[in-house]
């Protein structure tokens, strides 16, 4: 269970980090063309980061549980040979 929890939080943080980096690079591109576009688009930033974190929690948790159950299954099938 600990593996699933750690995987869930790690994946959630990773997804938020990816979104933040995408926003940072998008902002740098906007700054390069500041006369053409609206700078610093922060529409629904909390919603986007929150949904990325929740999606990462779910995906990382499911993957961690799958890993845990696969390990338990292999241990259960071990013999003394």
Backbone as a printed PyTorch tensor [residue, N CA C, xyz], in Angstrom:
tensor([[[  0.8170,  -1.1890,   0.0000],
         [  0.0000,   0.0000,   0.0000],
         [  0.8630,   1.2560,   0.0000]],

        [[  1.9760,   1.2090,   0.6750],
         [  2.8560,   2.3750,   0.7340],
         [  3.3820,   2.7200,  -0.6530]],

        [[  3.6990,   1.6840,  -1.4260],
         [  4.1760,   1.9040,  -2.7950],
         [  3.1270,   2.6330,  -3.6210]],

        [[  1.8700,   2.2680,  -3.4470],
         [  0.7870,   2.9100,  -4.1920],
         [  0.6330,   4.3640,  -3.7650]],

        [[  0.7310,   4.6470,  -2.4760],
         [  0.5860,   6.0150,  -1.9830],
         [  1.7260,   6.9050,  -2.4700]],

        [[  2.9270,   6.3970,  -2.3670],
         [  4.0870,   7.1650,  -2.8210],
         [  4.0330,   7.3680,  -4.3290]],

        [[  3.6450,   6.3380,  -5.0550],
         [  3.5110,   6.4590,  -6.5050],
         [  2.4400,   7.4570,  -6.8980]],

        [[  1.3420,   7.4850,  -6.1450],
         [  0.2460,   8.4060,  -6.4420],
         [  0.6820,   9.8520,  -6.2450]],

        [[  1.2940,  10.1440,  -5.1110],
         [  1.7380,  11.5130,  -4.8410],
         [  2.8370,  11.9230,  -5.8150]],

        [[  3.7690,  11.0260,  -6.0790],
         [  4.8480,  11.3270,  -7.0250],
         [  4.3250,  11.6200,  -8.4150]],

        [[  3.3720,  10.8390,  -8.8600],
         [  2.7980,  11.0480, -10.1860],
         [  1.9910,  12.3460, -10.2330]],

        [[  1.2960,  12.6540,  -9.1460],
         [  0.5550,  13.9120,  -9.0850],
         [  1.4710,  15.1130,  -9.1710]],

        [[  2.5700,  15.0670,  -8.4360],
         [  3.5480,  16.1600,  -8.4750],
         [  4.1760,  16.2480,  -9.8630]],

        [[  4.4480,  15.1160, -10.4730],
         [  5.0340,  15.1170, -11.8150],
         [  4.1000,  15.7780, -12.8260]],

        [[  2.8220,  15.4610, -12.7550],
         [  1.8590,  16.0420, -13.6930],
         [  1.7470,  17.5530, -13.5140]],

        [[  1.7370,  18.0140, -12.2630],
         [  1.6700,  19.4530, -12.0040],
         [  2.9510,  20.1270, -12.4920]],

        [[  4.0880,  19.4850, -12.2970],
         [  5.3530,  20.0350, -12.7650],
         [  5.3690,  20.1520, -14.2830]],

        [[  4.8660,  19.1480, -14.9700],
         [  4.7980,  19.2160, -16.4360],
         [  3.9240,  20.3830, -16.8910]],

        [[  2.7930,  20.5600, -16.2340],
         [  1.8930,  21.6620, -16.5950],
         [  2.5500,  23.0110, -16.3030]],

        [[  3.2440,  23.1060, -15.1650],
         [  3.9320,  24.3480, -14.8160],
         [  5.0150,  24.6790, -15.8350]],

        [[  5.7960,  23.6740, -16.2310],
         [  6.8410,  23.9140, -17.2310],
         [  6.2480,  24.3150, -18.5800]],

        [[  5.1400,  23.6960, -18.9430],
         [  4.4690,  24.0860, -20.1850],
         [  4.0210,  25.5400, -20.1040]],

        [[  3.4760,  25.9370, -18.9540],
         [  3.0630,  27.3260, -18.7700],
         [  4.2580,  28.2740, -18.8110]],

        [[  5.3640,  27.8580, -18.2050],
         [  6.5580,  28.7110, -18.1920],
         [  7.0890,  28.9260, -19.6030]],

        [[  7.1670,  27.8670, -20.3840],
         [  7.6560,  28.0140, -21.7520],
         [  6.6690,  28.7820, -22.6260]],

        [[  5.3830,  28.5820, -22.3850],
         [  4.3680,  29.3320, -23.1180],
         [  4.4840,  30.8210, -22.8040]],

        [[  4.7350,  31.1460, -21.5290],
         [  4.8990,  32.5420, -21.1250],
         [  6.1480,  33.1450, -21.7490]],

        [[  7.2420,  32.3690, -21.7940],
         [  8.4590,  32.8760, -22.4420],
         [  8.2230,  33.1370, -23.9230]],

        [[  7.4810,  32.2610, -24.5640],
         [  7.1590,  32.4770, -25.9770],
         [  6.2810,  33.7100, -26.1380]],

        [[  5.3360,  33.9100, -25.2140],
         [  4.4920,  35.0970, -25.2660],
         [  5.3060,  36.3680, -25.0430]],

        [[  6.2870,  36.2960, -24.1480],
         [  7.1370,  37.4630, -23.9060],
         [  7.9720,  37.8090, -25.1300]],

        [[  8.3470,  36.8010, -25.8800],
         [  9.1200,  37.0460, -27.0940],
         [  8.2750,  37.7500, -28.1470]],

        [[  6.9730,  37.5040, -28.1000],
         [  6.0470,  38.1200, -29.0540],
         [  5.0220,  38.9710, -28.3000]],

        [[  5.4880,  39.7680, -27.3590],
         [  4.5810,  40.4780, -26.4600],
         [  3.6890,  41.4870, -27.1560]],

        [[  4.0440,  41.9220, -28.3350],
         [  3.1740,  42.8770, -29.0320],
         [  2.0110,  42.1720, -29.7260]],

        [[  2.1390,  40.8720, -29.9610],
         [  1.1130,  40.1370, -30.7000],
         [  0.0500,  39.4980, -29.8150]],

        [[  0.4000,  39.1320, -28.5800],
         [ -0.4950,  38.2980, -27.7650],
         [ -0.7410,  38.9250, -26.4050]],

        [[ -1.7150,  38.3750, -25.6990],
         [ -1.9480,  38.7400, -24.2980],
         [ -0.9550,  37.9720, -23.4460]],

        [[ -0.2210,  38.6760, -22.6140],
         [  0.7900,  38.0170, -21.7950],
         [  0.1600,  37.4060, -20.5430]],

        [[  0.8050,  36.3960, -20.0160],
         [  0.4450,  35.7410, -18.7620],
         [ -1.0220,  35.3130, -18.7260]],

        [[ -1.3030,  34.3300, -19.5130],
         [ -2.6560,  33.7590, -19.5290],
         [ -2.8210,  32.8330, -18.3310]],

        [[ -3.5910,  33.2720, -17.3610],
         [ -3.7690,  32.4820, -16.1390],
         [ -5.1980,  31.9900, -15.9930]],

        [[ -5.9080,  31.8650, -17.0960],
         [ -7.2870,  31.4040, -17.0190],
         [ -7.3440,  29.9600, -16.5290]],

        [[ -8.1370,  29.7520, -15.5080],
         [ -8.3690,  28.4190, -14.9380],
         [ -7.0840,  27.7330, -14.4980]],

        [[ -6.1240,  28.4840, -13.9920],
         [ -4.8410,  27.8830, -13.6190],
         [ -5.0180,  26.9090, -12.4430]],

        [[ -5.8560,  27.2630, -11.4790],
         [ -6.0820,  26.3780, -10.3390],
         [ -6.7990,  25.1100, -10.7750]],

        [[ -7.7540,  25.2580, -11.6710],
         [ -8.4630,  24.0860, -12.1860],
         [ -7.5150,  23.1580, -12.9410]],

        [[ -6.6720,  23.7390, -13.7940],
         [ -5.7650,  22.9020, -14.5900],
         [ -4.7690,  22.1800, -13.7040]],

        [[ -4.1500,  22.8870, -12.7550],
         [ -3.1760,  22.2460, -11.8720],
         [ -3.8550,  21.2190, -10.9620]],

        [[ -5.0290,  21.5630, -10.4590],
         [ -5.7490,  20.6300,  -9.5980],
         [ -6.1320,  19.3480, -10.3210]],

        [[ -6.6420,  19.4910, -11.5290],
         [ -7.0270,  18.2970, -12.2980],
         [ -5.8020,  17.4650, -12.6830]],

        [[ -4.6900,  18.1270, -12.9940],
         [ -3.4720,  17.3760, -13.2810],
         [ -3.0180,  16.5970, -12.0510]],

        [[ -3.1030,  17.2230, -10.8680],
         [ -2.6930,  16.5370,  -9.6500],
         [ -3.6090,  15.3640,  -9.3460]],

        [[ -4.9060,  15.5650,  -9.4670],
         [ -5.8580,  14.4850,  -9.1970],
         [ -5.6820,  13.3490, -10.2030]],

        [[ -5.4970,  13.6870, -11.4680],
         [ -5.2470,  12.6530, -12.4760],
         [ -3.9820,  11.8780, -12.1940]],

        [[ -2.9320,  12.5860, -11.7550],
         [ -1.6890,  11.9090, -11.3870],
         [ -1.8620,  11.0210, -10.1760]],

        [[ -2.6440,  11.4950,  -9.1840],
         [ -2.9120,  10.6640,  -8.0090],
         [ -3.5950,   9.3650,  -8.4010]],

        [[ -4.5900,   9.4730,  -9.2480],
         [ -5.3290,   8.2710,  -9.6630],
         [ -4.4240,   7.3420, -10.4680]],

        [[ -3.7440,   7.8950, -11.4750],
         [ -2.8750,   7.0650, -12.3220],
         [ -1.7270,   6.4430, -11.5520]],

        [[ -1.0720,   7.2290, -10.7050],
         [  0.0390,   6.7030,  -9.9160],
         [ -0.4160,   5.6860,  -8.8890]],

        [[ -1.5890,   5.9210,  -8.2950],
         [ -2.1230,   4.9710,  -7.3180],
         [ -2.4860,   3.6410,  -7.9400]],

        [[ -3.1390,   3.6940,  -9.0920],
         [ -3.5100,   2.4540,  -9.7890],
         [ -2.2580,   1.6950, -10.2130]],

        [[ -1.2860,   2.4110, -10.7380],
         [ -0.0350,   1.7590, -11.1430],
         [  0.6850,   1.1620,  -9.9400]],

        [[  0.7020,   1.8830,  -8.8140],
         [  1.3450,   1.3640,  -7.6070],
         [  0.6340,   0.1370,  -7.0670]],

        [[ -0.6920,   0.1540,  -7.0900],
         [ -1.4400,  -1.0280,  -6.6410],
         [ -1.1860,  -2.2210,  -7.5470]],

        [[ -1.1270,  -1.9770,  -8.8420],
         [ -0.8310,  -3.0450,  -9.7930],
         [  0.5420,  -3.6430,  -9.5080]],

        [[  1.5170,  -2.7870,  -9.2340],
         [  2.8630,  -3.2660,  -8.9070],
         [  2.8510,  -4.0700,  -7.6150]],

        [[  2.1280,  -3.5680,  -6.5970],
         [  2.0460,  -4.2820,  -5.3190],
         [  1.4190,  -5.6570,  -5.4870]],

        [[  0.2900,  -5.7290,  -6.1890],
         [ -0.3890,  -7.0030,  -6.3510],
         [  0.4090,  -7.9680,  -7.2160]],

        [[  1.1330,  -7.4500,  -8.2000],
         [  1.9940,  -8.3240,  -9.0100],
         [  3.1030,  -8.9170,  -8.1620]],

        [[  3.6780,  -8.1040,  -7.2750],
         [  4.7360,  -8.6030,  -6.3900],
         [  4.1810,  -9.6420,  -5.4260]],

        [[  3.0010,  -9.3840,  -4.8590],
         [  2.3940, -10.3570,  -3.9540],
         [  2.1020, -11.6640,  -4.6730]],

        [[  1.6690, -11.5820,  -5.9110],
         [  1.3610, -12.7890,  -6.6800],
         [  2.6310, -13.5930,  -6.9400]],

        [[  3.7310, -12.9120,  -7.2760],
         [  4.9950, -13.6300,  -7.5130],
         [  5.5020, -14.2690,  -6.2340]],

        [[  5.3760, -13.5720,  -5.1090],
         [  5.8240, -14.1230,  -3.8240],
         [  4.9670, -15.3320,  -3.4600]],

        [[  3.6950, -15.2520,  -3.7140],
         [  2.7870, -16.3550,  -3.3830],
         [  3.0920, -17.6010,  -4.2240]],

        [[  3.5480, -17.4130,  -5.4520],
         [  3.8360, -18.5400,  -6.3350],
         [  5.2500, -19.0940,  -6.1590]],

        [[  6.0360, -18.5360,  -5.2680],
         [  7.4010, -19.0160,  -5.0400],
         [  7.3840, -20.3780,  -4.3430]],

        [[  8.3290, -21.1800,  -4.7130],
         [  8.4770, -22.4850,  -4.0590],
         [  9.8190, -22.5270,  -3.3380]],

        [[ 10.0530, -23.5700,  -2.6210],
         [ 11.2920, -23.6880,  -1.8620],
         [ 12.4490, -24.2240,  -2.6950]],

        [[ 12.2220, -24.4200,  -3.9610],
         [ 13.2690, -24.9980,  -4.8210],
         [ 14.3270, -24.0260,  -5.1500]]])
